[in-house]
Amino acid sequence: MSQSTSPSPETAAVACTHGPSELGPQIERWRKPYADAGPERVATDNGLRVRFRQGTPIERELRALVDVEIECCVWADWTVDEDATHLILDVSSSGDGIPVIQGWFLDEEPVLPTACC
């Protein structure tokens, strides 16, 4: 099952609609699935790919997190797919969005912005 955004990343400004009271809890929610990410966190030409170990609680939470991100970060395309053993998160954008995305997820812990972009 695939989950993806519909807005065009090329037409949206790189900006987050989360307010400070929403951003902190969202960052905390990312910590558990991120800790369960497998060894693959790879920069792609237009963003990044992260593989997560598959499991029902992780899948539900990852998809719920992506649903929030789809609403607040319309400048990026968020897709969750799966293979036999992993959930695969692809986040892509263009221009200034690419290094923003890569900066969030390529470190050992998720580094989502502490303020709106």
Rosetta silent file (secondary structure, phi, psi, omega in degrees, C-alpha in Angstrom):
SEQUENCE: MSQSTSPSPETAAVACTHGPSELGPQIERWRKPYADAGPERVATDNGLRVRFRQGTPIERELRALVDVEIECCVWADWTVDEDATHLILDVSSSGDGIPVIQGWFLDEEPVLPTACC
SCORE:     score description
SCORE:     0.000 S_00000001
   1 L     0.000  133.371 -178.570    0.000    0.000    0.000 S_00000001
   2 L  -109.011  149.032  177.503    1.361    3.394   -0.978 S_00000001
   3 E  -133.585  129.926 -175.763    0.700    6.736    0.638 S_00000001
   4 L  -150.695  162.245  176.631    1.641    9.949   -1.086 S_00000001
   5 L   -84.722  166.016  174.207    0.919   13.630   -1.253 S_00000001
   6 L  -112.336  -27.209  178.990   -0.888   15.341   -4.058 S_00000001
   7 L   -62.674  152.718  179.820    0.428   18.952   -3.987 S_00000001
   8 L   -84.800  118.460  179.431    3.270   19.709   -6.360 S_00000001
   9 L   -59.580  -26.476 -177.697    6.557   20.237   -4.480 S_00000001
  10 L   -70.659  -22.849 -174.463    7.754   22.497   -7.293 S_00000001
  11 L  -101.649   -9.915 -176.641    5.003   25.061   -6.689 S_00000001
  12 L   -99.750  144.262  176.267    4.975   25.317   -2.886 S_00000001
  13 L   -71.928  149.157  177.414    7.302   27.471   -0.778 S_00000001
  14 L   -77.065   92.585 -177.849    9.625   25.666    1.642 S_00000001
  15 L  -152.050  147.505 -179.861    7.676   26.537    4.778 S_00000001
  16 L  -105.836  137.002  179.032    6.145   24.643    7.680 S_00000001
  17 L   -94.704    0.079  176.047    2.636   25.401    8.908 S_00000001
  18 L   -67.943  136.841  169.073    3.222   23.891   12.367 S_00000001
  19 L   -85.648  168.769 -178.712    3.129   26.367   15.200 S_00000001
  20 H   -55.340  -35.794 -178.395    5.577   26.020   18.101 S_00000001
  21 H   -72.496  -21.794  178.949    3.023   24.110   20.198 S_00000001
  22 H   -92.251  -31.227 -173.679    2.537   21.539   17.417 S_00000001
  23 H   -67.001  -45.007 -179.622    6.134   21.175   16.307 S_00000001
  24 H   -57.424  -51.781  178.074    7.573   19.845   19.590 S_00000001
  25 H   -61.959  -34.637  178.938    5.093   16.970   19.922 S_00000001
  26 H   -66.485  -41.274  176.900    5.553   16.067   16.250 S_00000001
  27 H   -60.692  -45.178  179.337    9.320   15.859   16.691 S_00000001
  28 H   -61.955  -37.939  178.774    8.844   13.608   19.725 S_00000001
  29 H   -63.938  -30.856 -179.808    6.485   11.362   17.758 S_00000001
  30 H   -71.361  -22.800 -172.570    9.191   10.860   15.099 S_00000001
  31 H   -61.339  -44.688 -177.397   11.727    9.524   17.635 S_00000001
  32 H   -65.789  -54.766  178.985   10.283    5.991   18.071 S_00000001
  33 H   -61.407  -34.359 -179.684    9.842    5.082   14.392 S_00000001
  34 H   -64.628  -37.966  177.422   13.169    6.719   13.623 S_00000001
  35 H   -64.373  -26.796  179.885   14.878    4.545   16.244 S_00000001
  36 L   -91.845    4.256  177.174   13.370    1.542   14.447 S_00000001
  37 E   -65.887  144.020  176.705   14.671    2.638   11.055 S_00000001
  38 E   -74.985 -168.964 -175.908   16.978    0.143    9.488 S_00000001
  39 E   -72.341   -9.052 -175.875   20.489    0.922    8.335 S_00000001
  40 E   -96.205  105.488  167.865   19.321    2.611    5.157 S_00000001
  41 E  -128.883  101.092 -168.343   18.979    6.380    5.387 S_00000001
  42 E  -122.484  130.673  171.589   20.093    7.490    1.965 S_00000001
  43 E   -69.682  136.695  174.660   20.196   10.871    0.299 S_00000001
  44 E  -112.647  174.372 -179.331   18.588   10.760   -3.139 S_00000001
  45 L   -59.439  -29.928 -176.893   18.871   13.255   -5.973 S_00000001
  46 L  -123.757   19.925  177.712   15.682   14.974   -4.833 S_00000001
  47 E   160.874 -117.740  178.947   15.472   14.171   -1.111 S_00000001
  48 E  -160.536  166.109  175.733   15.963   10.961    0.814 S_00000001
  49 E  -131.701  133.747  176.802   14.840    7.387    1.434 S_00000001
  50 E  -128.477  131.407  175.718   14.571    5.763    4.852 S_00000001
  51 E  -100.644  133.632  177.382   13.783    2.087    5.428 S_00000001
  52 E  -115.501  142.174  174.807   11.923    1.133    8.601 S_00000001
  53 E   -62.448  136.266 -176.251   11.581   -2.358   10.003 S_00000001
  54 L   -77.783  141.678  177.266    8.084   -3.502    9.270 S_00000001
  55 L   178.404  143.998 -172.552    5.620   -4.024   12.104 S_00000001
  56 H   -56.177  -49.824 -179.539    2.036   -3.004   12.689 S_00000001
  57 H   -61.858  -40.263  179.745    2.585   -0.399   15.456 S_00000001
  58 H   -66.283  -42.552 -178.801    5.467    1.192   13.532 S_00000001
  59 H   -62.046  -46.683  179.300    3.519    1.184   10.287 S_00000001
  60 H   -59.704  -46.269 -177.601    0.492    2.880   11.839 S_00000001
  61 H   -67.468  -42.419  178.894    2.616    5.522   13.530 S_00000001
  62 H   -60.116  -46.114  179.939    4.771    6.170   10.449 S_00000001
  63 H   -64.974  -37.524  177.349    1.685    6.608    8.275 S_00000001
  64 H   -65.738  -42.187  177.315    0.083    8.887   10.887 S_00000001
  65 H   -61.876  -44.090  179.818    3.247   10.993   11.053 S_00000001
  66 H   -64.354  -37.368  176.387    3.385   11.246    7.279 S_00000001
  67 H   -57.323  -41.521  178.036   -0.282   12.314    7.220 S_00000001
  68 H   -66.190  -45.195 -178.357    0.641   15.267    9.450 S_00000001
  69 H   -63.620  -36.150  178.219    3.695   16.114    7.343 S_00000001
  70 H   -58.824  -38.478 -179.237    1.627   16.019    4.141 S_00000001
  71 H   -75.052  -35.959 -173.342   -0.577   18.744    5.614 S_00000001
  72 H   -96.365  -25.846 -177.399    2.176   20.991    6.986 S_00000001
  73 L  -120.051   68.080 -175.474    4.991   20.538    4.468 S_00000001
  74 L   -70.022  -10.753  178.602    3.183   20.667    1.130 S_00000001
  75 L   -77.953   -6.097  179.004    6.431   21.624   -0.604 S_00000001
  76 L  -120.101  152.739  175.999    7.619   18.023   -0.207 S_00000001
  77 E  -102.854  118.726 -176.842    6.229   14.770   -1.560 S_00000001
  78 E  -108.285  121.360 -178.375    5.895   12.148    1.194 S_00000001
  79 E  -131.058  132.215  173.483    5.463    8.513    0.128 S_00000001
  80 E  -116.649  120.870  174.257    5.311    5.354    2.247 S_00000001
  81 E  -123.422  179.232  178.382    5.622    2.033    0.416 S_00000001
  82 E  -145.244  152.924  168.956    6.557   -1.406    1.610 S_00000001
  83 L  -121.196 -162.086 -174.760    8.463   -4.446    0.506 S_00000001
  84 L   -62.862  -29.939 -173.842    8.602   -7.886    2.143 S_00000001
  85 L  -127.883   -7.899 -174.205   10.493   -6.690    5.236 S_00000001
  86 E  -135.971  153.587  163.657   10.530   -2.894    5.311 S_00000001
  87 E   -94.653  138.813 -175.876    8.425    0.219    5.128 S_00000001
  88 E  -120.163  115.452  176.957   10.077    2.672    2.782 S_00000001
  89 E   -97.175  120.888  171.895    9.710    6.402    3.330 S_00000001
  90 E  -114.064  127.792  175.308   10.626    8.550    0.355 S_00000001
  91 E  -123.805  126.591 -177.920   10.563   12.300    0.814 S_00000001
  92 E  -136.808  159.377  178.214   11.323   14.439   -2.188 S_00000001
  93 L  -160.381 -162.587  175.541   11.228   18.047   -3.255 S_00000001
  94 L  -138.417  166.944  174.914   13.088   20.416   -5.511 S_00000001
  95 L    52.617 -128.545 -177.028   15.423   23.365   -5.092 S_00000001
  96 L   -64.449  -19.468 -179.332   15.793   24.574   -1.513 S_00000001
  97 H   -69.531  -29.400 -175.772   13.596   21.745   -0.217 S_00000001
  98 H   -62.352  -53.464  179.859   16.149   19.027   -0.955 S_00000001
  99 H   -67.217  -26.551  176.730   18.820   20.030    1.596 S_00000001
 100 H   -63.974  -50.378  179.366   16.106   20.772    4.166 S_00000001
 101 H   -59.314  -48.296 -177.905   14.745   17.227    3.870 S_00000001
 102 H   -63.424  -35.390  178.000   18.203   15.670    3.926 S_00000001
 103 H   -67.147  -29.424  179.853   19.163   17.687    6.987 S_00000001
 104 H   -69.616  -43.148 -163.180   16.149   16.392    8.904 S_00000001
 105 H  -115.661   -4.553 -175.360   16.638   12.688    8.505 S_00000001
 106 L   -87.983  -10.546  178.080   20.231   11.759    7.691 S_00000001
 107 L   -81.736  173.911 -179.881   21.571   12.163   11.232 S_00000001
 108 L   -63.317  -29.985  176.255   21.407    9.511   13.971 S_00000001
 109 L  -123.479  150.693  178.680   18.310   11.213   15.395 S_00000001
 110 L   -62.878  135.090 -178.045   15.655   13.073   13.432 S_00000001
 111 L  -117.317   65.519  176.972   16.534   16.744   13.264 S_00000001
 112 L   -71.923  156.281 -174.447   13.213   18.290   12.399 S_00000001
 113 L   -61.840  148.666  176.652   13.174   22.074   12.580 S_00000001
 114 L   -90.671   -6.025  173.831   12.734   23.703   15.977 S_00000001
 115 L  -146.518  165.392  179.565   10.813   26.522   14.323 S_00000001
 116 L   -59.274  144.986 -173.249    8.894   26.860   11.126 S_00000001
 117 L   -55.221    0.000    0.000   11.104   26.740    8.057 S_00000001
